[in-house]
């Protein structure tokens, strides 16, 4: 009986898959702790409506989930644009379309993502969207220059540094 190359490779692949699954299941099978879930209040059972922070201490009242200096600097820098939404816990600021009165045939929209709780240059991401008015009076998407987003990021970072320096007690 001759072996077919495809059937042998399928058999090897199935064996490797079975071994991987068995190894993964046996790794999860360890029972080091008790067999009962506890909530943050150390009550037995699982209650999805209590303790949404997964064992971490709850944030203080009025605290935000991102770097406060970057957050405030972003709002200050984009204050000339109408604000569509702002999520201080997720660190996302979305503006509505802004039309410069000197150039009524183009408009811009910005989205700022604050990615870190530390004041760092790589903890900030700015995306700029641009539209131009076509001959029919409608708006058409066009690419904004990368320099525009970089300039706004730099302005936010500069303002955040100013806020931080003004907050340091001598």
C-alpha positions as CSV (number, residue, x, y, z in Angstrom):
1,X,0.0,0.0,0.0
2,X,1.5,3.3,-1.1
3,X,1.4,6.4,1.0
4,X,0.0,9.5,-0.6
5,X,1.9,12.7,0.3
6,X,-1.2,14.7,1.0
7,X,-2.7,12.2,3.4
8,X,0.6,11.9,5.4
9,X,0.9,15.7,5.8
10,X,-2.7,15.9,6.8
11,X,-2.1,13.2,9.5
12,X,1.0,15.0,10.8
13,X,-0.9,18.3,10.9
14,X,-3.8,16.7,12.7
15,X,-1.4,15.1,15.2
16,X,0.3,18.5,15.9
17,X,-3.0,20.2,16.3
18,X,-4.3,17.5,18.8
19,X,-1.0,17.7,20.8
20,X,-1.3,21.5,20.9
21,X,-4.9,21.4,22.1
22,X,-4.1,18.8,24.8
23,X,-1.1,20.8,26.0
24,X,-3.3,24.0,26.2
25,X,-6.1,22.2,28.1
26,X,-3.7,20.6,30.5
27,X,-2.1,23.9,31.2
28,X,-5.5,25.4,32.2
29,X,-6.3,22.4,34.3
30,X,-4.2,23.4,37.3
31,X,-6.4,24.2,40.4
32,X,-4.1,26.2,42.6
33,X,-6.8,28.3,44.3
34,X,-10.2,27.5,45.4
35,X,-12.8,26.5,42.8
36,X,-15.0,29.4,43.5
37,X,-15.0,32.9,41.9
38,X,-15.0,35.9,44.2
39,X,-15.9,39.5,43.5
40,X,-14.0,42.5,44.7
41,X,-16.2,42.5,47.8
42,X,-14.9,38.9,48.4
43,X,-18.4,37.6,48.1
44,X,-18.7,34.2,46.4
45,X,-20.1,34.1,42.9
46,X,-19.7,36.3,39.9
47,X,-21.5,39.6,39.6
48,X,-20.8,41.5,36.4
49,X,-22.4,44.6,37.8
50,X,-20.0,45.0,40.7
51,X,-16.4,46.1,40.4
52,X,-15.8,46.9,36.7
53,X,-12.1,47.6,37.3
54,X,-11.1,43.9,37.5
55,X,-9.3,43.9,40.8
56,X,-7.7,47.2,40.4
57,X,-8.5,50.0,42.8
58,X,-11.3,52.2,41.6
59,X,-10.2,55.5,40.1
60,X,-10.6,58.6,42.4
61,X,-13.5,60.8,41.8
62,X,-12.8,63.3,39.1
63,X,-9.7,61.4,37.9
64,X,-9.3,60.7,34.2
65,X,-7.8,57.6,32.5
66,X,-5.1,59.4,30.6
67,X,-2.4,62.0,31.2
68,X,-4.1,65.1,32.4
69,X,-1.6,67.5,30.9
70,X,-2.0,66.0,27.4
71,X,-5.8,66.0,27.8
72,X,-6.0,69.6,28.8
73,X,-3.4,70.6,26.2
74,X,-5.4,68.8,23.5
75,X,-8.6,70.6,24.5
76,X,-6.8,74.0,24.6
77,X,-5.1,73.5,21.3
78,X,-8.2,72.4,19.5
79,X,-10.5,75.0,21.2
80,X,-11.0,76.8,17.8
81,X,-12.7,73.7,16.4
82,X,-16.2,72.6,17.5
83,X,-16.1,69.6,19.8
84,X,-18.1,66.5,18.6
85,X,-17.1,64.2,21.5
86,X,-14.6,63.8,24.3
87,X,-13.9,60.7,26.3
88,X,-11.5,61.4,29.2
89,X,-11.4,57.7,30.3
90,X,-10.6,56.4,26.8
91,X,-8.5,59.4,25.8
92,X,-10.3,60.2,22.6
93,X,-11.2,63.7,21.4
94,X,-13.2,64.1,18.1
95,X,-13.9,67.5,16.7
96,X,-16.6,68.4,14.2
97,X,-15.8,70.0,10.9
98,X,-14.1,73.4,11.0
99,X,-14.1,75.8,8.1
100,X,-11.6,78.5,8.1
101,X,-13.4,81.8,7.2
102,X,-10.5,82.7,4.9
103,X,-10.9,79.5,2.9
104,X,-14.6,78.5,2.8
105,X,-14.0,75.8,0.1
106,X,-12.1,73.5,2.5
107,X,-12.8,72.1,6.0
108,X,-11.0,70.0,8.6
109,X,-11.8,67.5,11.3
110,X,-9.4,66.2,13.9
111,X,-9.3,63.1,16.1
112,X,-6.8,63.0,19.0
113,X,-5.9,59.7,20.7
114,X,-4.1,60.0,24.1
115,X,-2.4,56.6,24.4
116,X,-0.6,56.8,27.8
117,X,-0.9,58.1,31.3
118,X,2.6,59.6,31.1
119,X,3.6,62.8,29.4
120,X,5.4,61.4,26.4
121,X,5.6,62.3,22.8
122,X,4.6,58.8,21.7
123,X,1.6,58.9,24.0
124,X,-0.3,61.1,21.5
125,X,-1.7,60.4,18.0
126,X,-3.5,63.1,15.9
127,X,-5.4,62.3,12.8
128,X,-6.6,65.1,10.5
129,X,-9.3,64.7,7.9
130,X,-9.8,67.2,5.1
131,X,-12.6,67.9,2.7
132,X,-12.9,70.3,-0.2
133,X,-16.0,71.7,-1.9
134,X,-16.6,70.3,-5.4
135,X,-18.2,72.1,-8.3
136,X,-21.7,70.8,-7.3
137,X,-21.4,72.3,-3.8
138,X,-20.8,68.9,-2.0
139,X,-17.8,68.0,0.1
140,X,-15.2,65.5,-1.2
141,X,-12.6,63.8,0.9
142,X,-9.0,64.6,0.2
143,X,-5.7,63.8,1.9
144,X,-4.5,66.2,4.5
145,X,-0.8,66.7,4.6
146,X,1.1,64.8,7.3
147,X,2.7,68.0,8.4
148,X,-0.6,69.3,9.5
149,X,-1.1,66.5,12.0
150,X,2.6,66.8,13.1
151,X,2.2,70.5,13.7
152,X,-0.9,69.9,15.8
153,X,0.8,67.1,17.8
154,X,3.8,69.5,18.4
155,X,1.5,72.3,19.5
156,X,-0.3,69.9,22.0
157,X,3.0,68.6,23.4
158,X,4.3,72.2,23.8
159,X,1.1,73.2,25.6
160,X,1.3,70.1,27.8
161,X,4.9,70.9,28.8
162,X,3.8,74.5,29.7
163,X,0.9,73.2,31.8
164,X,3.3,70.7,33.6
165,X,5.9,73.4,34.3
166,X,3.3,75.8,35.6
167,X,2.0,73.0,37.9
168,X,5.4,72.2,39.5
169,X,5.7,73.7,43.0
170,X,9.0,75.4,43.7
